[in-house]
Amino acid sequence: MPAFETRSIHGGIVPDPVTGAILTPIFQSTTFVQDGVGKDRGYTYTRCGNPTVAALERNLGELEGSPLPALAFASGMAAISATLFALLSAGDEVVVSDVVYGGTIRLLRRVLEKFGVRAILADTSRPEALAAAVSRRTRLVLVETPANPTLKLTDVRAAAEIAHSAGARLAVDNTFLTPALQSPFELGADLVVYSTTKYIEGHNATVGGAVLTRDREEYDALRLVQKTIGFAQSPFESWLTLQGVKTLGLRIARHSENALEVARFLEGHPAVASVRYPWLESFPQHDLARRQQKAGGGIVSFEVKGGVEASVRFLEGVRLAKLAENLGAVESLVTHPATMTHASYAPEERRALGISDGLVRLSVGLESVQDLVADLDGALDRAAGRVLVAGGVR
Ligand SMILES: *Cc1c(COP(=O)(O)O)cnc(C)c1O
């Protein structure tokens, strides 16, 4: 199998057979004319399949080293929804990491519960807590590692063993690390889900998602849901995502380098109370990170001294980094999980999970790391109430 960088550029892509165009064209067409009754050329109607979308699906399949293509969706949430719709029936239980993307919690509590699917939240960073949460009714275990926004890790190998011993499947949300830095299938997972919105497309240009399985029956079940519910990715977004994927390896390596440097800077800053980043020696699960990941990724979480007020001043004080929901793109973004991405958790729940009201999530972009550090330094000074004037601190 060719190396990751080679697959990200060439995987599943063939020059256009008609024109030789090196990029897969954007097949912006609803329907496909048939050669005769019952004689189509593999495509009939874009909700059920489209050549540009299929190119992305083949490419993502090869990136993950799967014998089957991925299934591309209009968002990461659509990919997660499709996975749950395809695998679960009324009466089934799904065990989910207690710290996951806010939308996943909302999906389970506000949508799936009324169809008779029961979600059990567990601290999957502790294998014994996961083992206690699974039962004969567990059909699926869904983990996110590193988790958003606390960056708590789940040992995928251990989680796979526990899920399988209960007769359940293990799905890993690999959005934060992508196949460039973590290979859930090699660690024993059965399904891999992504928000391609983040690092995979990487330029803040699209919303998208994908799911992969190596099991043919499960793949067919996912396809049925995808075409029936009608939330497949669009041709144009697929094309943009394909362009993003080509530099994924390069980008996420630099995101990780920048993030480590930023994390070290924050750790040494007097206005910062605590920093979480898996590649820091101080990270509680640093050994697991080294075992399971190829690098630390681009997300750093930290707390500013002085509580919520200081955090808000920091979030409003950055100039280069932008206050916005999203992560994984070339622009550095800061987020306040308590009021933004994780507002669907109750306040006491957030506190119990380590998502304090003062927690800041920083998606470290690809700007010069010196410029970024200077931006953060200035915002931290302003947050601490220190105003820089010519020649000194007032
Ligand atoms: C963003 C995100 C999602 C949801 O993806 P969308 O593309 O926004 O629908 C799911 N999981 C994780 C870990 C995410 O960061």
The ligand as a Gaussian input file, in Angstrom:
#p B3LYP/6-31G(d) Opt

LIG

0 1
 C      -17.545000      19.192000      14.599000
 C      -17.596000      17.844000      15.142000
 C      -18.681000      17.005000      14.858000
 C      -19.855000      17.449000      14.036000
 O      -19.509000      17.731000      12.722000
 P      -20.279000      18.778000      11.785000
 O      -19.541000      18.684000      10.508000
 O      -20.185000      20.124000      12.440000
 O      -21.679000      18.318000      11.687000
 C      -18.638000      15.710000      15.363000
 N      -17.621000      15.284000      16.125000
 C      -16.574000      16.082000      16.428000
 C      -15.476000      15.553000      17.279000
 C      -16.525000      17.384000      15.959000
 O      -15.501000      18.172000      16.281000

